[in-house]
Amino acid sequence: MIDGFSGMDRKIKLIENAREVLKDHHIIIASNRGPIEHQILQEGRFNARRGSGGVVTALSTLTDNLELTWISSAMGEGDRKISQQHEGESIKSAIHGQTISLRYVMTPRRVYHKFYNVFCNPLLWFLQHSMWSSTHTPNIDEIVYDAWTNGYVSVNQSFADVIIEEANKTDKKKLIIVHDYHLYLAPGMIRERMTDALIQYFLHVPWPDMNAWHMLPQSMRKPICESLLSADILGFQTTKDARSFLQCCEMFVDGARVDYINNTVTFGENITRVKVYPLSIDTDELRSIANTPRAKISEDVLKQLLVEKNIVRIDRIEPSKNIVRGFRAYSLMLTRHPELIGKVKFLAFLVPSRTHIRQYQRYIQEVEQSIHDVNNKFGNDSWKPIEVFYENNYTQAIAAMKLYDVLLVNSIVDGMNLVAKEGPIVNEKDGVLIISETAGAYEQLKAASFSVSPTDIEGTAMAFYNAVTATEADRSSWGASLRDTISNEDIFDCLNRQIEDIGQII
């Protein structure tokens, strides 16, 4: 941990460490979504813009300050066209004053559809967030088997081919960093043909226990585990995730030798070091965004909606975010404490997500119905219990974080949930954090928060009441503790831990 430094000091230290440790290496990062998306302009020109997604944001410091190549899927027609023009060569794209070397993996659209829309999202994502109801779902039929063989395996093989081709362009030592559940099979495919590369793999979503993985056929879960054991370093978000992975290796991989004391797995000739790197935020950058003129405008608009105490939640509309239970708990608090009617408002900033998936469509309807029920039951001409904003407006969300008295993060399960870390950093009211025990951020923030079980509507209602009636002294103490924890364990600390662990191997 880089302790006792400002955010800028931590950033400088990270860059210095990374440049020193990795100076002799050809660095390749691989993820499904890349750092830049290309739009086609007139006369065959392209416009490059920074890509979205947590992986891109988390690694921006490294991409801005190190020479590396980032390999990702061609997400749109612009990515495909520019990739075809370069015929397998890396693309140098400049954005925000920085030049990034890119390679795109192009797969037929029908193959990518099977990979992403049949296997990754509706199946793997739900499995890893423990969202299946085993009496009814999932149903692993011929469509899923086809998506595994002709989608997931195919795309991972395409990634491995491009990564190896790029790595072989130089005689430098190879460091290959693979990200997230889309590319589980890539490390094994790379290792088969590149035995001397150093491979690090980082997972951004939870790794559930072995009972959840039993929902996936052995012919799928075993290759996933074996491939990950081709990596030198495996990074997880929480201690629980890392321990669950070790147990899965012991259960599912014949010949794997698991060391629970040193957190390693020996499989064949490879030793995989299982590490915990809680993803975090750039606190200085976040405060800077919170003080921009655009954020100030949003803040002024939102202030007109506030009452004595204000609850805020900021989420994508996904079943794992547990939005409906949060509204039900709020309704229960108002029923139990009618003296708070008109004095406590709930502001929900909800971003529609994966609206082409049936489960998400149904969940959006449930969310809308629960909002209607609460507003219809308690609202009047002068007070609306729940105000909802259906849009992807990050600056507005940051402005809302400055104003909350209570921040609700009651997800059923999350890899991390950075809202729980962003809120306390910009909040100006010593707001209280309510966080579920199954959110990844809980492990770091539980000491200064109200903890709830995600399914406990009664307990969440009590947490709401205790939060809105907490003393100023308690709020101040909790707020200071959260800010210290988040600042000391920021994104630069997270990345520096990874660089130091790589340095111990090379």
ZAMIRO-135024 format. One record per residue (C-alpha): x, y, z; residue in three letters. Coordinates in pm, 1 decimal. Layout:
N
DRENLUM:east:north:up:rest
DRENLUM:X:Y:Z:ala
...
This chain:
506
DRENLUM:east:north:up:rest
DRENLUM:0.0:0.0:0.0:met
DRENLUM:126.9:350.1:-88.8:ile
DRENLUM:23.7:504.1:243.5:asp
DRENLUM:55.0:860.8:370.6:gly
DRENLUM:65.0:1029.4:28.1:phe
DRENLUM:-170.5:1253.7:-163.3:ser
DRENLUM:-350.2:1119.8:-468.8:gly
DRENLUM:-101.5:1292.1:-699.9:met
DRENLUM:194.1:1152.7:-503.3:asp
DRENLUM:44.8:804.6:-534.4:arg
DRENLUM:-3.5:850.1:-906.2:lys
DRENLUM:356.8:964.7:-958.7:ile
DRENLUM:485.8:676.0:-747.9:lys
DRENLUM:279.1:427.4:-949.1:leu
DRENLUM:410.7:559.5:-1280.0:ile
DRENLUM:770.4:549.5:-1155.5:glu
DRENLUM:731.4:193.1:-1025.7:asn
DRENLUM:561.4:72.8:-1344.3:ala
DRENLUM:826.2:223.8:-1571.2:arg
DRENLUM:1107.5:72.2:-1366.7:glu
DRENLUM:957.2:-275.8:-1322.8:val
DRENLUM:830.0:-309.2:-1679.7:leu
DRENLUM:1106.8:-128.2:-1869.5:lys
DRENLUM:1228.6:-444.9:-2043.9:asp
DRENLUM:882.7:-578.3:-2131.3:his
DRENLUM:647.7:-562.6:-2425.6:his
DRENLUM:315.4:-497.7:-2249.4:ile
DRENLUM:-11.3:-621.4:-2396.9:ile
DRENLUM:-351.7:-560.8:-2239.7:ile
DRENLUM:-651.4:-760.1:-2362.8:ala
DRENLUM:-1019.5:-699.8:-2288.6:ser
DRENLUM:-1346.3:-729.9:-2474.0:asn
DRENLUM:-1405.6:-353.9:-2476.0:arg
DRENLUM:-1107.7:-133.5:-2554.0:gly
DRENLUM:-990.4:217.1:-2461.4:pro
DRENLUM:-1091.2:382.4:-2790.2:ile
DRENLUM:-1390.3:359.8:-3020.7:glu
DRENLUM:-1367.2:484.4:-3379.6:his
DRENLUM:-1645.2:664.7:-3564.2:gln
DRENLUM:-1645.5:694.5:-3942.1:ile
DRENLUM:-1644.3:1052.8:-4070.5:leu
DRENLUM:-1673.7:1182.1:-4424.0:gln
DRENLUM:-1405.5:1110.2:-4685.1:glu
DRENLUM:-1288.7:795.7:-4504.1:gly
DRENLUM:-1160.7:977.1:-4197.1:arg
DRENLUM:-1209.5:849.8:-3842.3:phe
DRENLUM:-1284.8:1014.3:-3510.8:asn
DRENLUM:-1137.0:848.4:-3200.7:ala
DRENLUM:-1310.2:882.2:-2864.6:arg
DRENLUM:-1233.1:732.7:-2526.1:arg
DRENLUM:-1420.5:406.9:-2475.4:gly
DRENLUM:-1658.9:345.6:-2188.3:ser
DRENLUM:-1639.0:78.2:-1921.5:gly
DRENLUM:-1471.8:18.2:-1588.1:gly
DRENLUM:-1164.2:-156.1:-1730.5:val
DRENLUM:-1079.6:143.5:-1949.6:val
DRENLUM:-1124.7:390.9:-1665.4:thr
DRENLUM:-924.4:185.4:-1416.7:ala
DRENLUM:-625.0:144.6:-1647.9:leu
DRENLUM:-616.2:497.0:-1793.8:ser
DRENLUM:-313.3:594.3:-1584.5:thr
DRENLUM:-110.1:307.5:-1728.3:leu
DRENLUM:-226.0:360.0:-2087.5:thr
DRENLUM:-143.5:731.1:-2063.4:asp
DRENLUM:208.0:676.5:-1927.8:asn
DRENLUM:343.1:343.6:-2057.4:leu
DRENLUM:416.7:206.6:-2402.2:glu
DRENLUM:177.3:-82.8:-2450.8:leu
DRENLUM:-61.7:-238.1:-2697.7:thr
DRENLUM:-428.5:-283.4:-2610.6:trp
DRENLUM:-614.8:-562.0:-2789.2:ile
DRENLUM:-994.7:-560.1:-2786.6:ser
DRENLUM:-1300.5:-651.4:-2990.3:ser
DRENLUM:-1398.2:-433.0:-3282.5:ala
DRENLUM:-1719.9:-299.7:-3133.9:met
DRENLUM:-1855.1:-98.0:-3425.3:gly
DRENLUM:-1821.2:-36.3:-3795.7:glu
DRENLUM:-1556.1:231.0:-3739.1:gly
DRENLUM:-1336.0:-13.1:-3546.6:asp
DRENLUM:-1376.4:-272.1:-3821.6:arg
DRENLUM:-1299.6:-33.3:-4105.8:lys
DRENLUM:-985.8:113.3:-3952.6:ile
DRENLUM:-864.5:-232.5:-3856.8:ser
DRENLUM:-908.6:-354.1:-4215.3:gln
DRENLUM:-708.4:-57.7:-4341.1:gln
DRENLUM:-415.2:-148.7:-4116.0:his
DRENLUM:-425.4:-520.3:-4210.0:glu
DRENLUM:-309.5:-667.4:-3880.7:gly
DRENLUM:-76.7:-384.2:-3784.9:glu
DRENLUM:-124.5:-183.9:-3466.4:ser
DRENLUM:-322.3:138.1:-3489.6:ile
DRENLUM:-183.3:454.3:-3331.3:lys
DRENLUM:-475.2:661.4:-3203.5:ser
DRENLUM:-442.4:990.7:-3022.1:ala
DRENLUM:-698.1:1102.6:-2767.5:ile
DRENLUM:-674.0:1367.6:-2496.3:his
DRENLUM:-312.5:1427.4:-2593.0:gly
DRENLUM:-210.4:1062.8:-2548.4:gln
DRENLUM:-128.0:812.0:-2819.9:thr
DRENLUM:-242.5:453.3:-2766.9:ile
DRENLUM:-137.9:151.7:-2973.1:ser
DRENLUM:-440.8:-63.4:-3057.3:leu
DRENLUM:-521.2:-395.8:-3219.5:arg
DRENLUM:-876.8:-503.5:-3289.2:tyr
DRENLUM:-1005.7:-859.9:-3291.3:val
DRENLUM:-1262.1:-896.9:-3567.0:met
DRENLUM:-1496.3:-1192.8:-3555.5:thr
DRENLUM:-1803.3:-1255.4:-3774.5:pro
DRENLUM:-2107.2:-1084.6:-3627.6:arg
DRENLUM:-2295.8:-1412.2:-3583.5:arg
DRENLUM:-2000.0:-1554.6:-3388.0:val
DRENLUM:-1975.8:-1245.9:-3169.0:tyr
DRENLUM:-2351.5:-1259.6:-3109.5:his
DRENLUM:-2322.7:-1613.5:-2975.5:lys
DRENLUM:-2021.7:-1515.4:-2765.8:phe
DRENLUM:-2167.2:-1199.8:-2613.6:tyr
DRENLUM:-2546.1:-1218.6:-2629.6:asn
DRENLUM:-2593.3:-1591.7:-2569.8:val
DRENLUM:-2301.8:-1705.2:-2353.9:phe
DRENLUM:-2131.5:-1410.9:-2178.0:cys
DRENLUM:-2423.7:-1195.3:-2071.5:asn
DRENLUM:-2732.4:-1412.6:-2023.7:pro
DRENLUM:-2535.8:-1709.0:-1887.4:leu
DRENLUM:-2193.3:-1631.2:-1737.7:leu
DRENLUM:-2285.4:-1290.7:-1597.5:trp
DRENLUM:-2596.1:-1427.5:-1425.4:phe
DRENLUM:-2403.5:-1727.0:-1292.2:leu
DRENLUM:-2126.0:-1513.9:-1147.4:gln
DRENLUM:-2368.8:-1278.1:-981.0:his
DRENLUM:-2559.6:-1573.8:-829.5:ser
DRENLUM:-2873.8:-1466.5:-1010.3:met
DRENLUM:-3003.2:-1805.7:-1124.0:trp
DRENLUM:-3305.6:-1977.5:-973.2:ser
DRENLUM:-3188.9:-2334.9:-1008.0:ser
DRENLUM:-3541.8:-2479.4:-1017.2:thr
DRENLUM:-3606.5:-2299.6:-1346.5:his
DRENLUM:-3283.5:-2148.5:-1481.4:thr
DRENLUM:-3042.3:-2180.5:-1645.4:pro
DRENLUM:-3130.1:-2430.4:-1913.6:asn
DRENLUM:-2812.1:-2547.5:-2082.9:ile
DRENLUM:-2949.1:-2664.9:-2416.1:asp
DRENLUM:-2812.4:-2707.6:-2767.2:glu
DRENLUM:-2821.7:-2330.9:-2820.1:ile
DRENLUM:-2587.7:-2276.6:-2525.4:val
DRENLUM:-2356.7:-2559.8:-2633.2:tyr
DRENLUM:-2337.8:-2406.1:-2978.5:asp
DRENLUM:-2267.5:-2061.9:-2828.4:ala
DRENLUM:-1985.6:-2211.8:-2621.5:trp
DRENLUM:-1818.1:-2392.0:-2912.0:thr
DRENLUM:-1890.3:-2151.6:-3196.8:asn
DRENLUM:-1899.7:-1829.4:-2996.3:gly
DRENLUM:-1708.2:-1824.6:-2669.3:tyr
DRENLUM:-1428.3:-2064.7:-2765.9:val
DRENLUM:-1396.6:-1907.7:-3110.5:ser
DRENLUM:-1367.7:-1549.2:-2986.9:val
DRENLUM:-1118.7:-1646.6:-2717.2:asn
DRENLUM:-911.0:-1827.5:-2979.7:gln
DRENLUM:-919.4:-1519.3:-3201.5:ser
DRENLUM:-796.5:-1307.5:-2912.0:phe
DRENLUM:-517.2:-1553.4:-2835.4:ala
DRENLUM:-408.0:-1553.5:-3201.1:asp
DRENLUM:-387.5:-1173.4:-3218.0:val
DRENLUM:-214.0:-1148.3:-2878.5:ile
DRENLUM:52.2:-1400.1:-2981.3:ile
DRENLUM:101.2:-1233.4:-3318.6:glu
DRENLUM:147.3:-895.8:-3149.3:glu
DRENLUM:377.3:-1034.2:-2878.4:ala
DRENLUM:606.7:-1193.8:-3137.0:asn
DRENLUM:675.1:-861.5:-3306.1:lys
DRENLUM:954.8:-788.8:-3058.8:thr
DRENLUM:1229.3:-979.2:-2882.2:asp
DRENLUM:1142.4:-810.7:-2551.6:lys
DRENLUM:1008.7:-1008.2:-2259.1:lys
DRENLUM:629.9:-1042.3:-2276.1:lys
DRENLUM:379.4:-923.8:-2015.4:leu
DRENLUM:22.4:-1010.4:-2112.3:ile
DRENLUM:-260.0:-873.5:-1895.6:ile
DRENLUM:-603.7:-1021.3:-1963.7:val
DRENLUM:-923.7:-874.4:-1822.0:his
DRENLUM:-1261.6:-1010.1:-1719.9:asp
DRENLUM:-1496.0:-1301.7:-1776.6:tyr
DRENLUM:-1523.7:-1261.3:-2152.7:his
DRENLUM:-1171.6:-1403.4:-2196.0:leu
DRENLUM:-1145.4:-1693.3:-1951.0:tyr
DRENLUM:-998.6:-1928.2:-2213.2:leu
DRENLUM:-737.6:-1689.1:-2353.1:ala
DRENLUM:-462.6:-1750.1:-2089.2:pro
DRENLUM:-458.1:-2125.7:-2156.9:gly
DRENLUM:-456.7:-2076.1:-2532.6:met
DRENLUM:-169.2:-1828.4:-2505.1:ile
DRENLUM:32.4:-2047.5:-2269.0:arg
DRENLUM:15.2:-2342.8:-2507.3:glu
DRENLUM:213.7:-2146.0:-2765.3:arg
DRENLUM:406.6:-1900.2:-2550.5:met
DRENLUM:558.2:-2068.2:-2245.8:thr
DRENLUM:788.1:-1782.6:-2144.8:asp
DRENLUM:527.9:-1502.2:-2130.0:ala
DRENLUM:424.9:-1357.7:-1795.4:leu
DRENLUM:44.6:-1367.8:-1785.0:ile
DRENLUM:-165.9:-1172.6:-1538.2:gln
DRENLUM:-543.2:-1211.8:-1530.8:tyr
DRENLUM:-782.1:-977.9:-1347.9:phe
DRENLUM:-1151.2:-1048.8:-1286.3:leu
DRENLUM:-1387.7:-754.5:-1240.6:his
DRENLUM:-1697.6:-953.4:-1141.2:val
DRENLUM:-1750.9:-1185.4:-843.0:pro
DRENLUM:-1626.4:-1544.3:-843.4:trp
DRENLUM:-1910.0:-1740.5:-678.4:pro
DRENLUM:-1872.3:-2058.8:-479.1:asp
DRENLUM:-1855.5:-2403.5:-633.5:met
DRENLUM:-2231.5:-2462.1:-598.7:asn
DRENLUM:-2295.3:-2183.5:-847.5:ala
DRENLUM:-2034.9:-2321.9:-1087.6:trp
DRENLUM:-2208.1:-2661.3:-1077.2:his
DRENLUM:-2480.1:-2491.3:-1284.9:met
DRENLUM:-2230.3:-2494.6:-1573.1:leu
DRENLUM:-2146.4:-2830.7:-1735.4:pro
DRENLUM:-1811.8:-2984.7:-1651.4:gln
DRENLUM:-1711.2:-2955.6:-2016.2:ser
DRENLUM:-1728.1:-2576.3:-1975.7:met
DRENLUM:-1632.2:-2502.8:-1614.7:arg
DRENLUM:-1324.2:-2727.9:-1615.7:lys
DRENLUM:-1161.1:-2563.1:-1921.3:pro
DRENLUM:-1230.2:-2222.8:-1763.6:ile
DRENLUM:-1053.3:-2314.6:-1439.1:cys
DRENLUM:-766.4:-2490.3:-1617.0:glu
DRENLUM:-711.1:-2194.2:-1846.5:ser
DRENLUM:-694.9:-1950.5:-1554.9:leu
DRENLUM:-432.5:-2174.9:-1395.0:leu
DRENLUM:-211.1:-2099.0:-1694.5:ser
DRENLUM:-172.9:-1744.0:-1558.6:ala
DRENLUM:113.7:-1648.1:-1328.7:asp
DRENLUM:-99.8:-1404.4:-1129.0:ile
DRENLUM:-477.1:-1412.0:-1085.2:leu
DRENLUM:-635.0:-1098.5:-942.8:gly
DRENLUM:-975.3:-1092.5:-771.0:phe
DRENLUM:-1170.1:-808.2:-613.0:gln
DRENLUM:-1224.7:-959.4:-268.0:thr
DRENLUM:-1083.4:-1219.2:-31.3:thr
DRENLUM:-1407.8:-1415.6:-64.5:lys
DRENLUM:-1372.4:-1433.3:-443.7:asp
DRENLUM:-1012.7:-1553.9:-417.5:ala
DRENLUM:-1104.0:-1820.6:-162.9:arg
DRENLUM:-1396.7:-1940.5:-377.0:ser
DRENLUM:-1163.9:-1978.6:-674.2:phe
DRENLUM:-917.6:-2187.8:-471.8:leu
DRENLUM:-1200.9:-2415.5:-361.6:gln
DRENLUM:-1323.9:-2453.1:-720.8:cys
DRENLUM:-975.4:-2554.3:-834.2:cys
DRENLUM:-961.9:-2816.8:-561.0:glu
DRENLUM:-1302.1:-2950.4:-663.5:met
DRENLUM:-1298.2:-2922.8:-1042.8:phe
DRENLUM:-935.5:-2953.5:-1160.5:val
DRENLUM:-775.9:-3296.8:-1135.3:asp
DRENLUM:-413.9:-3268.1:-1026.5:gly
DRENLUM:-438.2:-2911.7:-896.5:ala
DRENLUM:-251.3:-2862.9:-569.0:arg
DRENLUM:-408.7:-2581.0:-368.2:val
DRENLUM:-210.7:-2398.6:-98.3:asp
DRENLUM:-458.5:-2202.9:113.9:tyr
DRENLUM:-184.0:-2051.2:329.9:ile
DRENLUM:15.4:-1895.5:45.5:asn
DRENLUM:-284.5:-1861.9:-187.0:asn
DRENLUM:-126.4:-2049.6:-475.2:thr
DRENLUM:-233.6:-2330.0:-707.6:val
DRENLUM:18.6:-2560.9:-870.2:thr
DRENLUM:-110.4:-2722.8:-1186.3:phe
DRENLUM:132.8:-2908.7:-1406.3:gly
DRENLUM:451.3:-2704.5:-1415.0:glu
DRENLUM:281.1:-2371.3:-1348.3:asn
DRENLUM:233.0:-2196.4:-1013.1:ile
DRENLUM:-53.0:-1948.5:-1009.3:thr
DRENLUM:-47.2:-1679.5:-740.5:arg
DRENLUM:-401.2:-1585.3:-635.7:val
DRENLUM:-415.9:-1220.9:-526.2:lys
DRENLUM:-673.4:-966.9:-408.8:val
DRENLUM:-674.9:-620.5:-570.3:tyr
DRENLUM:-984.7:-420.4:-470.7:pro
DRENLUM:-1059.1:-187.3:-760.9:leu
DRENLUM:-1097.1:175.9:-659.6:ser
DRENLUM:-1116.1:535.4:-782.5:ile
DRENLUM:-901.0:839.8:-856.3:asp
DRENLUM:-1017.2:1065.0:-573.0:thr
DRENLUM:-855.8:1383.0:-707.7:asp
DRENLUM:-1012.6:1339.2:-1049.9:glu
DRENLUM:-1351.8:1269.1:-892.5:leu
DRENLUM:-1338.0:1586.7:-682.1:arg
DRENLUM:-1237.7:1780.0:-993.2:ser
DRENLUM:-1543.9:1654.7:-1182.7:ile
DRENLUM:-1765.9:1739.5:-884.4:ala
DRENLUM:-1650.6:2102.4:-901.5:asn
DRENLUM:-1693.1:2159.7:-1275.1:thr
DRENLUM:-1946.3:2420.1:-1394.3:pro
DRENLUM:-2157.0:2143.0:-1546.0:arg
DRENLUM:-2173.9:1961.1:-1211.8:ala
DRENLUM:-2260.7:2286.6:-1036.0:lys
DRENLUM:-2555.6:2337.1:-1272.7:ile
DRENLUM:-2684.5:1985.0:-1199.9:ser
DRENLUM:-2634.4:2043.5:-828.6:glu
DRENLUM:-2842.0:2362.0:-835.2:asp
DRENLUM:-3124.7:2184.2:-1017.9:val
DRENLUM:-3123.6:1890.7:-775.7:leu
DRENLUM:-3121.0:2115.8:-468.2:lys
DRENLUM:-3469.1:2235.2:-562.3:gln
DRENLUM:-3597.3:1879.3:-509.1:leu
DRENLUM:-3443.8:1821.2:-167.7:leu
DRENLUM:-3626.8:1797.9:164.8:val
DRENLUM:-3491.3:1759.7:519.5:glu
DRENLUM:-3325.7:1422.1:457.0:lys
DRENLUM:-3249.5:1268.7:119.4:asn
DRENLUM:-3168.9:912.2:18.7:ile
DRENLUM:-2978.4:860.1:-305.7:val
DRENLUM:-2902.9:551.4:-511.9:arg
DRENLUM:-2712.7:538.2:-843.3:ile
DRENLUM:-2729.3:214.4:-1042.0:asp
DRENLUM:-2770.3:48.2:-1374.8:arg
DRENLUM:-3112.2:-116.5:-1391.9:ile
DRENLUM:-2993.2:-472.5:-1344.3:glu
DRENLUM:-3146.0:-748.8:-1131.6:pro
DRENLUM:-2825.2:-776.7:-927.8:ser
DRENLUM:-2858.6:-416.3:-809.7:lys
DRENLUM:-3162.3:-504.2:-596.4:asn
DRENLUM:-3346.7:-181.7:-672.3:ile
DRENLUM:-3697.9:-307.9:-597.2:val
DRENLUM:-3613.1:-423.0:-244.2:arg
DRENLUM:-3459.8:-83.5:-175.6:gly
DRENLUM:-3786.7:89.4:-263.0:phe
DRENLUM:-3985.2:-162.4:-58.9:arg
DRENLUM:-3764.4:-96.1:243.2:ala
DRENLUM:-3816.8:279.0:200.1:tyr
DRENLUM:-4191.8:221.6:183.5:ser
DRENLUM:-4175.9:12.5:501.3:leu
DRENLUM:-3985.4:285.9:685.0:met
DRENLUM:-4252.1:543.7:591.0:leu
DRENLUM:-4525.0:304.7:706.5:thr
DRENLUM:-4352.8:244.8:1040.7:arg
DRENLUM:-4257.8:612.3:1088.0:his
DRENLUM:-4533.3:829.9:937.7:pro
DRENLUM:-4372.4:1132.9:1101.0:glu
DRENLUM:-4107.9:1111.0:824.1:leu
DRENLUM:-4360.9:1143.5:541.5:ile
DRENLUM:-4274.5:1461.2:353.5:gly
DRENLUM:-3939.4:1485.9:533.5:lys
DRENLUM:-3741.0:1205.9:364.7:val
DRENLUM:-3713.0:1182.2:-13.4:lys
DRENLUM:-3559.8:910.7:-231.1:phe
DRENLUM:-3370.6:1025.1:-543.8:leu
DRENLUM:-3292.1:735.1:-777.6:ala
DRENLUM:-3052.3:775.5:-1070.0:phe
DRENLUM:-3109.6:467.8:-1285.6:leu
DRENLUM:-2936.9:381.3:-1609.9:val
DRENLUM:-3118.3:138.3:-1845.3:pro
DRENLUM:-2891.1:-157.3:-1917.6:ser
DRENLUM:-2889.7:-452.7:-2162.9:arg
DRENLUM:-3246.1:-376.3:-2263.4:thr
DRENLUM:-3235.5:-644.3:-2536.3:his
DRENLUM:-3222.6:-921.7:-2273.2:ile
DRENLUM:-3561.3:-1053.8:-2153.4:arg
DRENLUM:-3463.8:-1070.3:-1786.3:gln
DRENLUM:-3366.6:-704.3:-1793.2:tyr
DRENLUM:-3685.4:-601.1:-1968.8:gln
DRENLUM:-3891.9:-770.7:-1698.9:arg
DRENLUM:-3684.0:-615.0:-1423.1:tyr
DRENLUM:-3729.3:-263.4:-1563.2:ile
DRENLUM:-4104.6:-320.2:-1546.0:gln
DRENLUM:-4076.5:-435.0:-1183.1:glu
DRENLUM:-3873.1:-126.9:-1092.2:val
DRENLUM:-4122.6:106.7:-1256.5:glu
DRENLUM:-4414.0:-64.8:-1081.4:gln
DRENLUM:-4248.7:-41.6:-739.0:ser
DRENLUM:-4185.5:331.6:-788.6:ile
DRENLUM:-4547.7:383.8:-889.0:his
DRENLUM:-4670.2:190.7:-583.3:asp
DRENLUM:-4467.4:399.4:-335.7:val
DRENLUM:-4552.3:734.0:-494.8:asn
DRENLUM:-4919.8:644.5:-521.3:asn
DRENLUM:-4934.3:529.9:-157.1:lys
DRENLUM:-4750.3:816.6:12.5:phe
DRENLUM:-4731.0:1105.0:-234.6:gly
DRENLUM:-4940.7:1418.8:-237.5:asn
DRENLUM:-4962.6:1744.0:-431.1:asp
DRENLUM:-4662.0:1895.8:-251.5:ser
DRENLUM:-4436.8:1588.9:-207.0:trp
DRENLUM:-4325.3:1304.7:-430.2:lys
DRENLUM:-4157.6:1029.0:-227.5:pro
DRENLUM:-3939.4:893.9:-512.3:ile
DRENLUM:-3784.1:1108.7:-785.2:glu
DRENLUM:-3636.8:903.9:-1070.2:val
DRENLUM:-3384.7:1001.0:-1336.0:phe
DRENLUM:-3362.8:750.0:-1621.7:tyr
DRENLUM:-3044.7:852.2:-1798.1:glu
DRENLUM:-2673.6:786.8:-1821.6:asn
DRENLUM:-2547.7:1120.6:-1690.7:asn
DRENLUM:-2231.7:1071.1:-1487.4:tyr
DRENLUM:-2187.3:1439.4:-1401.3:thr
DRENLUM:-2543.1:1459.7:-1269.8:gln
DRENLUM:-2483.0:1146.4:-1062.4:ala
DRENLUM:-2168.5:1301.5:-911.7:ile
DRENLUM:-2367.5:1614.6:-827.1:ala
DRENLUM:-2627.6:1396.8:-651.3:ala
DRENLUM:-2353.5:1228.9:-449.5:met
DRENLUM:-2258.4:1567.1:-304.8:lys
DRENLUM:-2609.8:1609.6:-164.5:leu
DRENLUM:-2715.9:1281.2:-8.6:tyr
DRENLUM:-2785.2:1225.5:360.5:asp
DRENLUM:-2803.6:850.5:296.3:val
DRENLUM:-2644.2:656.6:9.7:leu
DRENLUM:-2797.0:314.5:-57.0:leu
DRENLUM:-2582.1:39.5:-212.3:val
DRENLUM:-2783.3:-277.0:-144.6:asn
DRENLUM:-2678.2:-490.6:-442.1:ser
DRENLUM:-2738.5:-864.4:-425.4:ile
DRENLUM:-2379.8:-912.1:-536.2:val
DRENLUM:-2120.5:-689.5:-701.8:asp
DRENLUM:-1762.3:-723.8:-808.6:gly
DRENLUM:-1687.0:-399.4:-626.4:met
DRENLUM:-1947.0:-120.4:-675.8:asn
DRENLUM:-1750.7:201.5:-709.5:leu
DRENLUM:-2053.6:417.8:-623.0:val
DRENLUM:-1993.9:314.5:-260.9:ala
DRENLUM:-1645.8:466.8:-288.5:lys
DRENLUM:-1730.2:768.7:-503.1:glu
DRENLUM:-2011.1:890.6:-279.0:gly
DRENLUM:-1818.5:944.4:45.4:pro
DRENLUM:-1536.9:1124.6:-139.1:ile
DRENLUM:-1752.3:1404.1:-285.6:val
DRENLUM:-2037.5:1414.7:-33.1:asn
DRENLUM:-2061.6:1746.6:152.3:glu
DRENLUM:-2314.9:1649.4:420.8:lys
DRENLUM:-2137.6:1366.3:606.6:asp
DRENLUM:-2388.3:1135.4:447.3:gly
DRENLUM:-2431.5:781.0:578.5:val
DRENLUM:-2355.4:475.7:364.4:leu
DRENLUM:-2586.6:173.7:375.3:ile
DRENLUM:-2413.7:-118.1:203.1:ile
DRENLUM:-2504.0:-481.3:152.8:ser
DRENLUM:-2271.6:-746.1:288.3:glu
DRENLUM:-2244.2:-896.9:-60.3:thr
DRENLUM:-2116.4:-584.9:-238.3:ala
DRENLUM:-1744.6:-608.2:-312.0:gly
DRENLUM:-1677.4:-272.5:-143.7:ala
DRENLUM:-1824.8:-399.6:184.9:tyr
DRENLUM:-1497.0:-566.8:281.6:glu
DRENLUM:-1320.4:-227.9:292.4:gln
DRENLUM:-1602.7:1.4:406.4:leu
DRENLUM:-1806.1:-200.2:657.5:lys
DRENLUM:-1650.0:-44.4:969.3:ala
DRENLUM:-1802.2:298.4:901.5:ala
DRENLUM:-2128.5:196.8:733.0:ser
DRENLUM:-2465.2:43.0:808.3:phe
DRENLUM:-2448.5:-317.8:686.3:ser
DRENLUM:-2752.5:-502.7:553.9:val
DRENLUM:-2827.3:-839.1:400.9:ser
DRENLUM:-2944.8:-769.2:45.1:pro
DRENLUM:-3268.9:-963.3:91.9:thr
DRENLUM:-3349.4:-813.1:433.9:asp
DRENLUM:-3622.1:-557.0:366.2:ile
DRENLUM:-3699.7:-521.3:737.1:glu
DRENLUM:-3333.4:-466.8:821.7:gly
DRENLUM:-3286.9:-217.7:538.6:thr
DRENLUM:-3590.8:-20.5:657.9:ala
DRENLUM:-3437.1:-4.4:1007.0:met
DRENLUM:-3103.8:101.1:856.1:ala
DRENLUM:-3280.5:382.4:669.1:phe
DRENLUM:-3437.3:506.9:992.2:tyr
DRENLUM:-3114.6:483.2:1190.1:asn
DRENLUM:-2927.4:661.7:912.9:ala
DRENLUM:-3166.6:956.7:879.4:val
DRENLUM:-3181.7:999.6:1259.6:thr
DRENLUM:-2807.0:956.4:1326.7:ala
DRENLUM:-2633.2:1226.4:1529.5:thr
DRENLUM:-2406.2:1480.5:1364.9:glu
DRENLUM:-2113.1:1348.5:1568.4:ala
DRENLUM:-2163.5:993.1:1441.9:asp
DRENLUM:-2210.9:1108.1:1083.6:arg
DRENLUM:-1893.6:1313.9:1098.7:ser
DRENLUM:-1691.1:1025.5:1242.4:ser
DRENLUM:-1818.7:773.3:987.7:trp
DRENLUM:-1766.5:1014.2:698.7:gly
DRENLUM:-1406.4:1086.6:796.8:ala
DRENLUM:-1333.8:715.4:833.3:ser
DRENLUM:-1477.1:634.1:489.5:leu
DRENLUM:-1280.9:913.3:323.4:arg
DRENLUM:-955.9:799.1:484.5:asp
DRENLUM:-1006.7:436.7:383.6:thr
DRENLUM:-1099.5:516.4:24.0:ile
DRENLUM:-819.6:772.7:-17.6:ser
DRENLUM:-552.2:538.6:121.7:asn
DRENLUM:-672.5:246.6:-93.9:glu
DRENLUM:-735.9:435.1:-417.5:asp
DRENLUM:-689.7:320.1:-777.8:ile
DRENLUM:-318.1:399.9:-769.9:phe
DRENLUM:-269.5:180.3:-463.7:asp
DRENLUM:-462.1:-100.3:-638.6:cys
DRENLUM:-250.3:-78.8:-954.5:leu
DRENLUM:74.8:-40.4:-763.8:asn
DRENLUM:8.2:-363.4:-572.5:arg
DRENLUM:-25.0:-539.5:-906.1:gln
DRENLUM:299.6:-387.1:-1037.7:ile
DRENLUM:484.6:-489.4:-721.7:glu
DRENLUM:358.0:-848.7:-749.4:asp
DRENLUM:464.6:-862.9:-1113.9:ile
DRENLUM:804.5:-729.4:-1008.3:gly
DRENLUM:851.6:-1017.9:-765.8:gln
DRENLUM:819.6:-1268.8:-1050.6:ile
DRENLUM:1016.8:-1114.2:-1337.3:ile
